[in-house]
Amino acid sequence: MEFGLYLRSFLTDRTRPLYEQIDELVEICHVARDSGFSAVTMPQHWVSHPTIWPQPFQILARLAPETGDMRLLTGIVLLPLHNPVQVAEDVATLDHLCRGRFTFGVGIGYRETELGAVGATRRDRVPRLTESIEIMKQLWTGEEVNYEGRYWTVRDAKMGFTPMPQPHPPIWMAGPSAPPADMDRVPERRRSAAVRPYRGRVLHRPAGGALRPRLGGGCVPRGARGVRQRAGAARADARRRVREGQGDGGG
């Protein structure tokens, strides 16, 4: 059983400067690292007033040297909003910053405001995501890429460096329990675990399965002390389940 921490829950106070909350987040990650957590995950939204959504690549880059062996997960990047060449470069850069500990979580999004900002509609989400993944996987080979799709055209493109894991970092696909019909066209969907972020909750991922809330779905208390307390409870719960023959709790 593995446990992760959903970071955005610690970055929600509009009455305080964001940089102060990020400094506290570093301390929280130190506690999570020392308490045996296996991953931290950072989500994405745009134009989110009145809520606060710092962008995931930048937050994870700041935390890369603070997280020990924990994996860094985007949970999730709204891929249809982005230029796939830029994202391919961002993924490779972050993967080197954390020395191969990066997991690339992606999804299609749902907010009309975000989609409209890039001239997209809800119908465009899946084909845009599909094309983006195809382009990025080709770029990550380190070979020259020529690609012409419905949304993106790439000519004579070759990255100067590629991610550390080959052929690429793990790609996790987020989705609802009843995904759009055309999601079956996305090749990563059947091979990747679903990303299931829960606000402020301890997460666990059974082998080959999805991130799920454990310990009755209880919320993580605020601050480093709360993370330490919750980590101890999580470990005790895991030991109890093993003793009772429940394995990894994936039911």
PyMOL commands that set and color helices and strands:
alter all, ss='L'
color gray80, all
select helices_A, chain A and resi 7-10+18-34+56-66+79-81+84-97+112-117+122-139+181-185+215-217+223-243
alter helices_A, ss='H'
color red, helices_A
select strands_A, chain A and resi 3-6+39-42+71-74+77-78+102-107+145-148+153-157+171-173+202-204+212-213
alter strands_A, ss='S'
color yellow, strands_A
deselect
rebuild
show_as cartoon
